[in-house]
Amino acid sequence: MKFKELDVLLHSQLRLAVMSILVSVESADFVYIKQQTEATAGNLSVQLEKLQSAGYISIEKGYKGKKPCTTCRITPQGVEAFSNYVEALKSYINK
Amino acid sequence: MEKQKLSAEASLELISQMINQSKMNLNGKSFNSWIGWGVYTLLLGIAILAIVEFTGVQQWYWLWFLEFVYAIFDCKRNQRQEPKVKTHIDNAIVGIWSALGWLYILTPVAMTFSAIYLQHFWALNMIMPLVLIYTIVGVAFTGVILREKWITAIPVICSISPLYMFAVISSQQFAQWHMVLFMATFFVVMVVPGIILNYKCKRLNK
């Protein structure tokens, strides 16, 4: 049986956690993702940038009142990549 | 989150854990505004009825337009307290209430226009049952989206009240106690589901 190739970008604990959160919501802000993943702000910023560069998520920087706020959303490309990743995982489990 | 090698099983477990955590994130604050609306309407109604009773001047009924004061306050408060995460469920609920919000505005405006310029004064009596119908639809649809059968059932049962009011209006027998019926129904439709949902949200987010 041939295994499907796993997306290297998604096969990382933090990036996968971020994508799993974003696939199930409309949008989430940086603080929420940080709380859910229990990641450090620095590490999370780096991983979010990588996902954005790949076109998997979009990041919008704005303000909530006077406080700066970073809102993340999954893109259609991200949804497709996530779906392919899960399909590939299934092929490993059902081997 | 620690860096570690992911097995296929661990990846799937992580995915389901994160999805479940996010799905459970119902934002309790939005249901506080239901409770606020119910209590404000009840208090405003009691105040208006008392003023009309003591003064005998029916023009005080125009104070019902103070409902818009709470609407503006509620909109501003919701803008300030924007949630950290917006789920697809939140979006559907906001969509329903935004559409109903326009009906809440247009109905009193159209009925008042009809009464003043076309002399159709019976139109003013239509405002209360129509507002109740909009509220019942909003709460019931929210219940359907959240899959909460009581949140759907309570407003559906309460729909007897506006239907009765329509029947009475059509026979030209609108009495002052129908206002009490409106206040009581509005209170039950907004406050009881609001309390139930807030309780469930708190339990889920524990």
Contacts between the chains, C-beta under 8 A, distances in Angstrom:
chain1	res1	chain2	res2	distance
A	11	B	6	6.1
A	11	B	11	7.2
A	12	B	3	7.7
A	12	B	6	7.5
A	13	B	1	5.6
A	13	B	2	7.3
A	13	B	3	6.5
A	13	B	4	6.3
A	13	B	6	6.0
A	13	B	14	6.6
A	14	B	1	4.9
A	14	B	3	7.7
A	16	B	6	7.2
A	16	B	11	6.1
A	16	B	14	5.9
A	16	B	15	6.7
A	17	B	1	6.2
A	17	B	14	5.9
A	17	B	18	5.2
A	20	B	14	6.6
A	20	B	15	4.5
A	20	B	17	7.8
A	20	B	18	3.6
A	20	B	19	5.5
A	20	B	22	7.9
A	21	B	18	5.0
A	21	B	19	7.7
A	21	B	21	7.6
A	21	B	22	5.2
A	23	B	19	7.1
A	24	B	18	7.4
A	24	B	19	4.4
A	24	B	22	4.4
A	24	B	23	5.9
A	24	B	87	7.4
A	25	B	22	5.2
A	25	B	25	7.8
A	25	B	85	5.3
A	25	B	86	6.4
A	25	B	87	4.8
A	25	B	88	7.1
A	26	B	86	4.3
A	26	B	87	6.1
A	26	B	88	5.4
A	26	B	90	6.9
A	26	B	91	5.1
A	27	B	85	7.2
A	27	B	86	4.9
A	28	B	22	7.5
A	28	B	84	6.8
A	28	B	85	4.2
A	28	B	86	7.5
A	29	B	84	4.8
A	29	B	85	6.9
A	31	B	84	5.7
A	32	B	84	3.7
A	32	B	85	4.6
A	35	B	84	8.0
A	36	B	18	6.7
A	36	B	21	5.7
A	36	B	22	7.1
A	37	B	1	5.0
A	37	B	18	7.8
A	38	B	1	5.5
A	39	B	1	4.7
A	43	B	1	8.0
A	64	B	82	5.7
A	65	B	80	6.2
A	86	B	12	7.5
A	86	B	15	6.9
A	89	B	8	4.8
A	89	B	11	5.5
A	89	B	12	5.7
A	92	B	8	3.9
A	93	B	8	5.1
A	93	B	9	6.7
A	93	B	12	7.2
